[in-house]
Amino acid sequence: MTNTKVGQTKVEGTKTWNDDNATDRPEMIQVDLLQNGTVIATQEVSKAADWKYEFKDLAAYDANGVAYKYEVKEQAVAGYESKVSGT
């Protein structure tokens, strides 16, 4: 008999622009979700959705019961630098 740690988690956030409401801001960007450093999903984030994103129903642990590390990275947006903050 083997007991395996199980559980789910989610990663959510909001894109914040630091550009004084520039008129050339894109209508949509793409955000990658990484699990232990590997891209596992990509989501479009748009003004229409208030720049919010959510990846849900994610496995919290691997088959050995070790917690996965999740992080998000924004794909390059011309004319902007990206910075991720928060946990």
C-alpha positions as CSV (number, residue, x, y, z in Angstrom):
1,M,0.0,0.0,0.0
2,T,1.3,3.5,-0.9
3,N,0.0,6.8,0.3
4,T,0.6,9.6,-2.1
5,K,0.2,13.3,-1.3
6,V,-2.6,14.8,-3.5
7,G,-4.0,18.2,-3.9
8,Q,-4.7,21.0,-6.4
9,T,-3.7,24.6,-6.6
10,K,-4.2,27.6,-8.8
11,V,-2.1,30.5,-10.0
12,E,-3.7,33.8,-10.7
13,G,-2.7,37.4,-11.1
14,T,-3.2,40.7,-12.9
15,K,-1.1,42.4,-15.5
16,T,-0.2,45.9,-14.4
17,W,1.0,48.4,-16.9
18,N,3.5,51.1,-15.9
19,D,3.2,53.3,-19.0
20,D,0.9,56.3,-18.1
21,N,-1.9,54.7,-20.2
22,A,0.0,54.7,-23.4
23,T,-2.1,54.7,-26.5
24,D,0.1,52.0,-28.2
25,R,-0.5,49.4,-25.5
26,P,-1.4,46.0,-27.0
27,E,-5.0,44.8,-26.6
28,M,-3.7,41.3,-25.6
29,I,-0.6,39.6,-24.3
30,Q,0.3,36.0,-23.6
31,V,1.4,34.6,-20.2
32,D,3.2,31.3,-19.9
33,L,2.7,29.0,-16.8
34,L,5.8,27.1,-15.9
35,Q,5.9,24.0,-13.7
36,N,9.4,23.4,-12.3
37,G,10.8,25.6,-15.1
38,T,8.9,24.0,-18.0
39,V,6.1,25.8,-19.9
40,I,2.9,23.7,-19.4
41,A,0.2,26.2,-20.5
42,T,-0.2,29.6,-22.2
43,Q,-3.1,32.0,-21.7
44,E,-4.1,35.1,-23.5
45,V,-4.6,38.1,-21.2
46,S,-6.6,41.0,-22.4
47,K,-7.9,44.5,-21.6
48,A,-11.4,43.0,-22.0
49,A,-10.7,40.7,-19.0
50,D,-9.2,43.5,-16.9
51,W,-5.8,42.0,-17.6
52,K,-6.5,39.2,-15.1
53,Y,-5.4,35.6,-15.6
54,E,-6.0,32.3,-13.8
55,F,-4.6,28.8,-14.2
56,K,-6.7,26.4,-12.1
57,D,-7.0,22.7,-11.3
58,L,-3.2,22.4,-11.2
59,A,-1.6,19.4,-9.5
60,A,0.1,20.6,-6.3
61,Y,2.4,17.5,-6.0
62,D,4.2,15.1,-8.2
63,A,3.9,11.3,-7.9
64,N,6.5,11.3,-5.1
65,G,4.6,13.9,-3.0
66,V,7.0,16.7,-3.8
67,A,5.4,20.1,-4.3
68,Y,5.6,21.5,-7.8
69,K,7.0,25.1,-8.2
70,Y,4.7,27.2,-10.4
71,E,5.6,30.6,-11.9
72,V,4.3,32.8,-14.7
73,K,6.3,34.6,-17.4
74,E,5.0,37.1,-19.8
75,Q,5.9,36.6,-23.4
76,A,7.8,39.6,-24.9
77,V,5.8,42.7,-25.6
78,A,7.5,45.1,-28.1
79,G,8.6,48.3,-26.4
80,Y,8.1,47.0,-22.9
81,E,10.2,45.2,-20.2
82,S,8.5,42.6,-18.1
83,K,8.8,42.2,-14.3
84,V,7.1,39.6,-12.2
85,S,6.3,40.3,-8.6
86,G,4.5,38.4,-5.9
87,T,4.3,34.7,-4.9
